[in-house]
């Protein structure tokens, strides 16, 4: 997969994570399990954004699906940028498209589906119209 500058510009949310020594092996390669943590950082940044704040005492999110393509290694020391956008807004679910980038090179591409849940019933919870409207600001252009 080849990504251009215009691919990065589609994303309205970019988060940075600093790599930790414990994330890597003795050669400095970051363990692929840590890539999931990077994706979580990007998701959490979106869900707790001041304009949304979808994580509350009564609402949370459950991971329903995660597909990731590993494209190149990430190396310690340094940092990564996590690009996060929405490819679909459902009635109670979000499909996120995310990129993990180091030194302007895409290390992984992921598509994740998360479902908003009511923490008292543990069942899916529909988004309010206000939340849907605000979430639409994070929609990626159709491909």
N, C-alpha and C positions, 0 to 999 in steps of 0.2 A: 504494500500500500504506500502510495506516495501522497504526501500532504503538502499543500501550498500555503502561502501566507493568507490567501483568501479563505482557506478552510478554518484557520484559527480565528479570523475576524467574525465568523458566524456566531461565536460563543459570546454571550454577554457576561458570563461569570467565570472568572479565573482565580484560582486559589493556589497558594504556594505552601508546600510542606518541606521542611528541612530534614534531610536524611540524617539518621542516627547511626552511630558506629554499630550498634547491635542489629541494624537492618541488613548488614552485609556479611559476606563470608570473608575469608582471609585474603582473597584477591580483590575485594572491593565491590563485587557484584551484589546488588540488592536482591534479596530473596523474593521470588515471585509471589509468595503469600502476602508480602507487604504491599503489593500493588492493590490488593483489595482494601487495605487501610487507606491508601491514597484516594480510591474511589469514594470511600465512606466520608473522607474529609470534604470532598467536593459536594456530595449529597447533603451533608450536614450544613455546609455553608449556605446552600440553597434553602433548605428547610427552615433554618433559623434566621434567614435574612430579615432585617427589620421590617421590610414591606410585606413579608409573608408571615413569619413566625408560626409555622404550622405545627411545631412541636409544643404541646401544651400539657397541662396536668391531666387532660382527658383525651388527648389525641396523640397518636404516635404513628410510626410507619413500620411495616414489615417488608423485608426483601422477598420478592416473589420469583425473580429470575435474574441471572447474571451471566452474560456471555462476554468473554474477553479474548481479544487477539493480542498475543505478545509479539511485538515487532522488533525490539532490540533491547539489550540489557540497559539497566540504570546502574550508575556507579556512585559509591560513596567516596569522598565527601561531596557535598553539594546540596542541591535542592531540586524539586520537581514542581512543575506547574500542572494543575488539574483543571482542564477546561470542561465545563458542565453546561449542557443545554437540554431542553426538552424536545423530544421528537413526537410525543403524543400526550395529551391530557385526557384521561378517561373520567368516568363519573367519580371514582374513588382511587384511581391509580395514575401513576406517572411513568412514562417511559423516558429514561434519561439516556443521552448519548454523551460519553465522556472520553477525553483524551488525557493520557499521562505523557508529559513532555519534559525532556531534559536537554538543555543546550539547544533549544529550538528544533529538536528532533523528536518525533512521536515514538514513544517506547511501547505504548499499548493503547488500544482502542476498545471501548466497552459499551455495551448496551445493557441497561439495568431497568427492571420494572419493580417499582415499590408501590405498596398499597397503604393508604391511610386507614388506620384502625381506631375504633373507639376503645380506649383502654379499660373502660368499665365492663363492656360486653365482649371484648376481644373479636369483634366483627368489623367488617369494612365499614367505612364512614364516608359518605359523599362529601365532596368539596362544596363549600358555599359558593354562591355566584361571585362574591367579592374575591375569594381566593382564586377561582378559575380565571377571573379577569386579570388579576395580578400575575398569576402563573403564565398567562399568555405572553407576557413580556420576555419570557425565557425560551419561547418556541424557536427552534432552529428553522431556517428557510427550508421549504420542501426540496427534496433532492431529485 
